[in-house]
Amino acid sequence: MPEFTDSVWTRPARPRTGQPTLSREQIVRAAIELLDAEGAAGLSMRRLGARLGSGATSLYWHVANKDDLLELAVDQVMGEIYVPEPGDTPWRVGVSVMADGMRAMLLRHTWVIGLLGVRPTIGPNVMRMGNRSVALLLAAGFTGPALSHVHSLITAHVIGAATTEAAVAAAVQRAGRSAAEIREQLEPFMEKTAGDYPDYARWRQESGVTEMDPDQVWDQSFAFGLERILDGLELWRVNNIGDTSAA
Protein backbone atom coordinates (compact mmCIF):
# COMPACT_ATOMS: atom_id res chain seq x y z
CA MET A 1 0.00 0.00 0.00
CA PRO A 2 1.58 3.33 -1.04
CA GLU A 3 1.85 6.22 1.38
CA PHE A 4 -1.09 8.60 1.41
CA THR A 5 0.99 11.43 -0.07
CA ASP A 6 2.42 9.25 -2.83
CA SER A 7 0.11 10.50 -5.56
CA VAL A 8 0.27 10.07 -9.31
CA TRP A 9 -0.22 13.83 -9.55
CA THR A 10 2.89 14.70 -7.50
CA ARG A 11 5.28 12.57 -9.56
CA PRO A 12 6.79 13.51 -12.92
CA ALA A 13 5.05 12.00 -15.92
CA ARG A 14 6.45 8.64 -16.91
CA PRO A 15 8.93 8.99 -19.79
CA ARG A 16 7.75 7.58 -23.08
CA THR A 17 9.92 5.52 -25.36
CA GLY A 18 8.98 3.88 -28.62
CA GLN A 19 5.47 4.15 -29.99
CA PRO A 20 2.86 3.01 -27.46
CA THR A 21 -0.37 1.93 -29.12
CA LEU A 22 -2.59 3.12 -26.27
CA SER A 23 -3.04 6.58 -24.77
CA ARG A 24 -3.53 7.23 -21.09
CA GLU A 25 -6.97 8.61 -21.89
CA GLN A 26 -7.96 5.31 -23.54
CA ILE A 27 -6.69 3.35 -20.56
CA VAL A 28 -8.57 5.49 -18.04
CA ARG A 29 -11.82 5.33 -20.03
CA ALA A 30 -11.60 1.54 -20.22
CA ALA A 31 -10.78 1.34 -16.51
CA ILE A 32 -13.89 3.39 -15.67
CA GLU A 33 -16.04 1.06 -17.78
CA LEU A 34 -14.63 -1.93 -15.91
CA LEU A 35 -15.04 -0.22 -12.55
CA ASP A 36 -18.66 0.68 -13.34
CA ALA A 37 -19.37 -2.93 -14.26
CA GLU A 38 -17.50 -4.75 -11.50
CA GLY A 39 -16.27 -2.28 -8.88
CA ALA A 40 -12.74 -1.70 -7.62
CA ALA A 41 -12.28 -5.37 -6.72
CA GLY A 42 -12.82 -6.31 -10.36
CA LEU A 43 -10.09 -4.04 -11.69
CA SER A 44 -6.62 -5.38 -12.38
CA MET A 45 -3.96 -4.40 -14.87
CA ARG A 46 -4.25 -7.86 -16.46
CA ARG A 47 -8.01 -7.68 -16.89
CA LEU A 48 -7.81 -4.12 -18.15
CA GLY A 49 -5.17 -5.13 -20.68
CA ALA A 50 -7.43 -7.93 -21.91
CA ARG A 51 -10.34 -5.49 -22.24
CA LEU A 52 -8.18 -3.21 -24.36
CA GLY A 53 -6.87 -6.11 -26.43
CA SER A 54 -3.37 -5.48 -25.16
CA GLY A 55 -1.02 -7.03 -22.63
CA ALA A 56 -0.69 -5.51 -19.18
CA THR A 57 2.83 -4.46 -20.10
CA SER A 58 1.45 -1.93 -22.59
CA LEU A 59 -0.46 -0.22 -19.78
CA TYR A 60 2.76 0.51 -17.91
CA TRP A 61 3.76 2.97 -20.62
CA HIS A 62 1.33 5.35 -18.94
CA VAL A 63 0.31 3.99 -15.53
CA ALA A 64 2.66 2.63 -12.90
CA ASN A 65 0.15 0.49 -11.00
CA LYS A 66 -3.49 -0.02 -10.07
CA ASP A 67 -3.40 2.67 -7.35
CA ASP A 68 -2.31 5.29 -9.87
CA LEU A 69 -5.01 4.11 -12.25
CA LEU A 70 -7.68 4.50 -9.58
CA GLU A 71 -6.51 8.04 -8.85
CA LEU A 72 -6.73 8.89 -12.53
CA ALA A 73 -10.17 7.31 -12.81
CA VAL A 74 -11.51 9.17 -9.77
CA ASP A 75 -10.33 12.50 -11.14
CA GLN A 76 -11.83 11.73 -14.55
CA VAL A 77 -15.34 11.09 -13.20
CA MET A 78 -15.10 14.06 -10.84
CA GLY A 79 -14.93 16.13 -14.00
CA GLU A 80 -18.58 15.22 -14.60
CA ILE A 81 -19.63 17.51 -11.73
CA TYR A 82 -20.63 21.02 -12.77
CA VAL A 83 -20.20 23.95 -10.41
CA PRO A 84 -21.76 27.24 -11.63
CA GLU A 85 -19.67 30.36 -11.86
CA PRO A 86 -20.25 32.99 -9.14
CA GLY A 87 -22.79 35.53 -10.29
CA ASP A 88 -24.45 33.16 -12.75
CA THR A 89 -26.96 32.05 -10.15
CA PRO A 90 -27.84 32.66 -6.47
CA TRP A 91 -25.47 30.85 -4.14
CA ARG A 92 -28.11 28.39 -2.92
CA VAL A 93 -28.96 27.37 -6.46
CA GLY A 94 -25.26 27.05 -7.31
CA VAL A 95 -24.59 24.82 -4.30
CA SER A 96 -27.67 22.74 -5.11
CA VAL A 97 -26.47 22.23 -8.70
CA MET A 98 -23.07 21.13 -7.41
CA ALA A 99 -24.58 18.79 -4.79
CA ASP A 100 -27.06 17.25 -7.24
CA GLY A 101 -24.29 16.71 -9.75
CA MET A 102 -22.03 15.08 -7.18
CA ARG A 103 -24.78 12.74 -6.01
CA ALA A 104 -25.60 11.77 -9.60
CA MET A 105 -21.93 11.09 -10.34
CA LEU A 106 -21.52 8.90 -7.24
CA LEU A 107 -24.61 6.88 -8.17
CA ARG A 108 -23.31 6.41 -11.72
CA HIS A 109 -19.88 5.39 -10.44
CA THR A 110 -20.55 3.84 -7.03
CA TRP A 111 -16.97 2.51 -6.76
CA VAL A 112 -15.82 6.09 -6.14
CA ILE A 113 -17.50 6.12 -2.72
CA GLY A 114 -15.08 3.54 -1.31
CA LEU A 115 -12.07 5.46 -2.62
CA LEU A 116 -12.86 8.88 -1.18
CA GLY A 117 -10.25 9.81 1.41
CA VAL A 118 -8.01 6.84 0.58
CA ARG A 119 -5.64 8.86 -1.61
CA PRO A 120 -5.23 12.60 -2.18
CA THR A 121 -7.82 14.07 -4.53
CA ILE A 122 -5.62 16.68 -6.17
CA GLY A 123 -6.07 15.98 -9.86
CA PRO A 124 -6.92 18.78 -12.31
CA ASN A 125 -10.66 18.09 -12.45
CA VAL A 126 -10.98 17.98 -8.66
CA MET A 127 -8.91 21.13 -8.28
CA ARG A 128 -11.01 22.99 -10.86
CA MET A 129 -14.16 21.87 -9.08
CA GLY A 130 -12.69 22.96 -5.75
CA ASN A 131 -11.66 26.33 -7.15
CA ARG A 132 -15.16 27.00 -8.48
CA SER A 133 -16.73 25.84 -5.21
CA VAL A 134 -14.53 28.22 -3.22
CA ALA A 135 -15.32 31.08 -5.60
CA LEU A 136 -19.06 30.36 -5.30
CA LEU A 137 -18.98 30.35 -1.49
CA LEU A 138 -16.70 33.37 -1.29
CA ALA A 139 -19.15 35.32 -3.42
CA ALA A 140 -21.88 34.35 -0.95
CA GLY A 141 -19.83 35.84 1.88
CA PHE A 142 -18.39 32.70 3.48
CA THR A 143 -14.72 33.09 4.37
CA GLY A 144 -11.92 31.48 6.36
CA PRO A 145 -12.58 28.20 8.21
CA ALA A 146 -16.34 28.73 7.87
CA LEU A 147 -16.08 28.28 4.11
CA SER A 148 -14.32 24.94 4.60
CA HIS A 149 -16.96 23.85 7.11
CA VAL A 150 -19.77 24.76 4.70
CA HIS A 151 -18.19 22.79 1.89
CA SER A 152 -17.59 19.79 4.17
CA LEU A 153 -21.18 19.89 5.40
CA ILE A 154 -22.60 19.85 1.88
CA THR A 155 -20.19 17.11 0.77
CA ALA A 156 -21.00 14.98 3.82
CA HIS A 157 -24.71 15.13 3.00
CA VAL A 158 -24.06 14.10 -0.58
CA ILE A 159 -21.71 11.23 0.27
CA GLY A 160 -23.91 9.98 3.11
CA ALA A 161 -27.03 9.93 0.96
CA ALA A 162 -25.29 8.35 -2.02
CA THR A 163 -23.59 5.70 0.13
CA THR A 164 -26.88 4.47 1.56
CA GLU A 165 -28.71 4.61 -1.75
CA ALA A 166 -25.93 2.78 -3.58
CA ALA A 167 -25.78 0.07 -0.90
CA VAL A 168 -29.52 -0.55 -1.12
CA ALA A 169 -29.41 -0.60 -4.92
CA ALA A 170 -26.59 -3.16 -4.82
CA ALA A 171 -28.54 -5.33 -2.37
CA VAL A 172 -31.63 -5.16 -4.57
CA GLN A 173 -29.58 -6.14 -7.60
CA ARG A 174 -28.05 -9.10 -5.76
CA ALA A 175 -31.53 -10.23 -4.70
CA GLY A 176 -32.63 -10.36 -8.32
CA ARG A 177 -35.93 -8.67 -7.49
CA SER A 178 -37.20 -5.11 -7.65
CA ALA A 179 -37.35 -2.92 -4.57
CA ALA A 180 -41.15 -3.04 -4.77
CA GLU A 181 -41.09 -6.85 -4.80
CA ILE A 182 -38.80 -6.98 -1.79
CA ARG A 183 -41.00 -4.51 0.06
CA GLU A 184 -44.07 -6.61 -0.75
CA GLN A 185 -42.32 -9.73 0.52
CA LEU A 186 -41.51 -8.02 3.83
CA GLU A 187 -45.00 -6.57 4.28
CA PRO A 188 -46.48 -9.58 6.14
CA PHE A 189 -43.75 -9.28 8.77
CA MET A 190 -44.32 -5.52 9.08
CA GLU A 191 -48.06 -6.09 9.58
CA LYS A 192 -47.43 -8.86 12.12
CA THR A 193 -45.18 -6.65 14.24
CA ALA A 194 -47.19 -3.42 13.82
CA GLY A 195 -48.68 -3.75 17.30
CA ASP A 196 -45.23 -3.66 18.86
CA TYR A 197 -44.36 -0.39 17.13
CA PRO A 198 -47.66 1.50 16.88
CA ASP A 199 -46.29 4.97 16.13
CA TYR A 200 -44.11 3.69 13.32
CA ALA A 201 -46.93 1.54 11.93
CA ARG A 202 -49.40 4.44 12.00
CA TRP A 203 -46.91 6.73 10.28
CA ARG A 204 -46.31 4.13 7.53
CA GLN A 205 -50.05 3.80 7.00
CA GLU A 206 -50.83 7.52 6.98
CA SER A 207 -47.82 8.82 5.09
CA GLY A 208 -48.31 6.68 2.01
CA VAL A 209 -44.54 6.25 1.80
CA THR A 210 -44.88 2.53 1.18
CA GLU A 211 -46.79 3.25 -2.04
CA MET A 212 -44.20 5.64 -3.41
CA ASP A 213 -41.63 4.73 -6.01
CA PRO A 214 -38.32 4.05 -4.18
CA ASP A 215 -36.35 6.32 -6.50
CA GLN A 216 -38.81 9.12 -5.79
CA VAL A 217 -38.32 8.60 -2.05
CA TRP A 218 -34.53 8.81 -2.41
CA ASP A 219 -34.77 11.98 -4.51
CA GLN A 220 -37.20 13.69 -2.15
CA SER A 221 -35.21 12.71 0.94
CA PHE A 222 -31.98 14.08 -0.53
CA ALA A 223 -33.61 17.32 -1.67
CA PHE A 224 -35.31 17.81 1.70
CA GLY A 225 -32.06 17.35 3.60
CA LEU A 226 -30.14 19.65 1.28
CA GLU A 227 -32.76 22.39 1.53
CA ARG A 228 -32.78 22.24 5.34
CA ILE A 229 -28.98 22.46 5.40
CA LEU A 230 -29.10 25.47 3.10
CA ASP A 231 -31.81 27.04 5.28
CA GLY A 232 -29.52 26.75 8.28
CA LEU A 233 -26.52 28.08 6.39
CA GLU A 234 -28.54 31.01 5.07
CA LEU A 235 -29.65 31.91 8.59
CA TRP A 236 -26.06 31.66 9.84
CA ARG A 237 -24.85 33.73 6.89
CA VAL A 238 -27.35 36.53 7.53
CA ASN A 239 -26.67 36.61 11.28
CA ASN A 240 -22.88 36.51 10.95
CA ILE A 241 -22.26 38.33 7.69
CA GLY A 242 -25.35 40.48 7.35
CA ASP A 243 -25.20 40.83 3.56
CA THR A 244 -28.06 39.00 1.89
CA SER A 245 -27.32 40.23 -1.64
CA ALA A 246 -26.05 36.78 -2.72
CA ALA A 247 -29.11 34.93 -1.43
Helices and strands as residue ranges (DSSP letters): H 24-38, G 40-42, H 45-51, H 56-59, H 66-78, H 91-108, G 110-115, H 124-140, H 144-175, H 179-192, G 194-196, H 198-207, G 209-211, H 214-240
